[in-house]
């Protein structure tokens, strides 16, 4: 028993905070590279917003730290958080309408089938983990192929918007007017010549200055990425150490703790990724986060945890986690298929998520 829960709780929260910061900084710099190579914007949303690296890092650390139940709980817990809390709060705060392509809804609907089948025997082995991780690849490939056939872009993720906004500001520093037309900015840059060497992303006019700037930026990005890797490692270790002592101090079940407290604290940014785009009139961005999150959690996330530590599935997985997950998924897909998420649907989803917490500790 731990004499006082204050220290382990503080350790846990500090570790979670370091992991979240590290992952956000890592994603920001990876996003710049992704935009640079011109990948599909929907695919970028699925990967950057939906693939929750901090949850995966914490799950792997928990499994490696001999807390496999906590790791498994984070898989179900964060999926429920995105479906119940994030979508539910978005519907309550700002009811919205959106036309989600049916193919994406179908892909999301069938994605849990493999995990459900592999867990039917009560065990997720390392072989099952390999299968689940590999299964994530064709799901992303399907999204990529779908997007490559679209004449218009379905989603414009916030990461892309921010990067493009910075580029537009740099290109338009010497341009006349503020209409945001990229061609106008290029003309302005060519007219001003070398008057603003820091403004040119068009290398034709700033070829002498750009290599040094690119080299400096590349070194900075590399330094940040290396720092974030260290941060993820240190933060996850602190979080797992704190979690182990919290379980002892409060006599909690690891699966329940991972599914509720750990997932809730680690997933608060999911509210922003879902609610804020809805409030700003861009609900498709929030939908992309939901699609990407579900695809990731039920395949690669569960898979990497099983690879680190085979998971024996308790009765609670069958009677609590799977039912709440499938019900929440069905409700979300149903309202998205209909094209409208109102306050009533939001309240229902929040109630289901609240019921999930209660069921974990009943």
N, C-alpha and C positions, 0 to 999 in steps of 0.2 A: 504493500500500500504506500501511496505517496502522501507525505504529511500534509502538504498544502497543494491544492490544485492550481494556485495562481501561477506558479512558475511553468508547469507544463502547458497551461492554456496560453500564456504569453509566448512561450516557445513555438507552439503550434501556429498561432496567428502571425508571428514574425516570419516563420518559414513559409506560410502560405503567401504572405505579402511579397517576399523576395521572389518566389516562383512566378507569381502573377506579373510582377514588374519585368522580370527577366524575359518571360515569354512574349509580353507585349512589345518589348524593344526588339527582340529577335524577329518577330513577325513584321514589324515596321520595316526593317532593313531587307528582309526577304521579299516583302511586297514591292519594294523598289525594283528589285531584280526581276520579279515576275512581270511587272508592267513593262520593263525594258524589253523583254523578249516577246511581248504581245500575246500572252495567253488569253483565252476566253475569260471575259469578266465574270460570267456566272461560275465558271470553274474556279476562278480566283476567290470568289466569295465562299464557295463550298470549302475550299482548302484553308483559306485564312480565317474566316469567321466560324466555319463549322468544325474544322479539325481543332479540337481543344487540347493544345499541347500541354497546358499546365495540369489538366486532369490526367492525361496520360503519364506525365512525369511523376505526379504524386501517386498514381496507381502503381507504376513500376517500382517506385521507392518503397511503397507500403508492402508490395509483394516480396521485394528483395529483403525487406526488414522483417520478414516472417509475420506479416499481418495480411494474409491473402483475403480474408473476409472484408477487411476495410477496403482493399483494392477493388474487390468485386462490387462492394457497395457504391463506390464512386461511379462505376459504369452505369448502374441503374439510376442512382441518385441524380446525376447530372442530366441524364436523358429526361427524367421526370421533371427536373427543374426547368429545362428549356421548354418542354411541352406544356407543363401545367402552370408554373409561375410566370415565365417570360411571355408566352402567348396569351395567357389569361390576363396578366396585368396590362398588356398592350390593348386587349379588347376592352377592358374596363376604362383605362385612361383615355383612349382615343379609338373608338370603333372604326373599323376600316374595311374597305373592299379591295379585292385584288383578283386578278385572273391568272392563276398559276397553271402553267402547262400541265396537262393531264399526265404526260409521260413522267414528269418529276414526281408527281403524287404517287403514281404506280410504283416507281422505283423505290420511293420511301416506304411504301406499304409492304413490299415484299422483302425489304432488307433484313428484318429480324428473323426471317424463316430459317436461315442457316444456323444462327446462334441457338434458336429454339430447338432445332433438330439435334445439334451436337451436345446440348445440355440435357437431353432427354434421359441419358443414362446416369445423371447425377454427378458427372465429372467433366471438367474441361481440361483435357490433357495438353501437353506441349504440342502434340500433333494437331489437336483441335485448334490450338493457338496459331499454328502455321497456316492452317486452312482459312481461318478468319482473317488474318493479316493479308493473305494473298487475295481473298475475296473482295477486299476494299479496292483493289486495283481496277477490276472490270467495272465497278460502280463508277469510279472516277472517269474511266474511259468512256462509259456510256454518256456521262454528262458532257465530256469533251466532244464526242461525236455529235451529240444532239446540238450543242451550241455551234459547232462548226458549220452546221447546215442551216442555221438561222440567218435571215437577212438583217435582223435587228437584234440588238443585245437585250436580253431579258433583264439582267441586273447590272447595276453600276455600284459596286461595293464602296463603302466609305473610304477604305484604304486607297482605292484608285482615285477617288475624288480628291483626297488630300494631296496625293502626289501630283496629280495633274494641275491642281490649283497652284502649288508651289512652282511648277514648271511654267504655267501661264504667267505668274507674277514675274518670274525671271525674264521670260521672253518679252513681256509687255512693259518693262520698266521705262523704255524710251519711246514707246509707241504713243501716238496721239489718240485720245478717246478711250472709252472703256467698254466697248461693245463685246469683248471677249472673243472676237473672231481670230482664229489662229493664223489665217492667211494674212490678215491685216498686220498682226504682230511681226510676221516674217518680213513683210515689206518694210515695216518700220525699222527693223533691225538692220536691213540691208542699207537703208538710207543713212542711218546714223554711223555706220561703219564701225570704228573702234572706240566710239565715245563711251561705251559701257561694256567693257570686256567681260563683266560678270553676268551679263544678261543673256548671252547667246547659248542656247541649246542647239542652234543651227551651226554646225561645225564649220561650214564653208567660210564664215566671216571671222571666226575666232579660233582658227586652227592653231595659232601660236600659243594661246593661253589655255586651251581646253585640256591638253594632255596632263599638265601639272595639276589642274583642278581635279581631273578625273582620278589621278593617282592619289592625291590627298584624300579625296572622298572614299576611294576604295580602301585605303589604309584605315580610315576612321571606321568605316563599316565593318571591316575585319576585326578591328579592336573591340567594337561594340558586341559583335557576334560572339567572340571569345569570352568577353565579360559575361554575357548572358548565359553561356553554357556553364560557367562557374557558378553564377547565381542560381540557375536551376538545380545544380547539384547540391549546393550548400543549403538552399531553401528547402528542398525536398527532404534532406536529411533532418533538418531541424523540425519540419512538420511531422515527420514520422516519429521522431523521438518524443515530441510533445503528445502526439496521438496515443502512443503506447502508454504513457503515464496517465493520460486522461482516462483511458479505458480502465486502468487499474484504480484510479482515484474515485471514479463514479460508478464502477462496476457495470460498464456498458458492454453491449454486444457489438463486436467489431463490424459486422455487416450492417447493423442499424446505424451505427455512428458514421460509417463511410457514406451510407446512402442519404443521410440527413445533414448532420452538422458539417462534415468535411466537404461534401458536395456543395452545400449552400454557400459556405464561405468562399470556396474556390471558384464559384460560378457567378458571382454577383455581376461581373462585366457582361454576362449573357443578357441581363436585363437591358443594358444600354444598347447592345447589338440588335435587340429585337424591338424594344419600346421606342427608342429615339427615332429610328427611321420611320416608324409608323406615325409618330407625332409630327414628323417633318413632311408627311405626305408621300413617303417612299416605302410603302409596306413590303415591296418585293425584296428589299434588302433583308428585312427581318425574316421573310420566308426562306431566303437563301441560307440564313443562319440555321433555321430549323431543319431544313433538308440536309445540309452538310453535317450538322450535329448528330442526327439520327443515323445517317449512313456510317459515320465514324465510330460512334459509341458501340453499335451492335456488331461491328466487324473488327476493325484494326485495334480499337481501344481494348476491347475484351480479349482480343488475340494476343496483344503484347503482354498483358498481365498474365495470361495463361502460360505464355512462353517463359516468363520469369519464374512463376510458381504455379504448378497445376492446381486447379480450383475444385475442391469438393463442394458441391452445391447442397446447401441445407434445405430443409422443408420450407423455410421462409421465402426462398427464391421462387418456389412454385406457387405458394399460397398468397404471397404479398407482392413481390417485386414484378413478376411477369404480369399478373392481372392488372395492376395499376398502370404499368407501362403500356400494355396493349389497349386498355380503355382510353388512356390519355391520347395515344397515337391515333386511335380510331376517331375520337372527337375532333382533334386538330385536322386530320385529313378530311373529315366530313365537312367541316366549316370552310376549309380552303377549297374543296371541290365545289361547294355552293358559291363561294366567292365573297363571303361576308362574315366578318367576325365582329359580333356585337357585344354589348355589355353583359347580356344574359349568358352568352357562351363563355365570356371571360370569367364571370363569377363561377360558372360550373367547373371550369378548368382549375381555378384557384381552390375551389372546394375539394376537388379530387386530389390536388397536391397536398392540401392540409390533411385530408384523410390518409394519405400515404405516410405522413409523419406520425400520425396517431397509430396506424397499423404497425409501424416499425417498433413502437415501444409498448404496444398493448400486451 
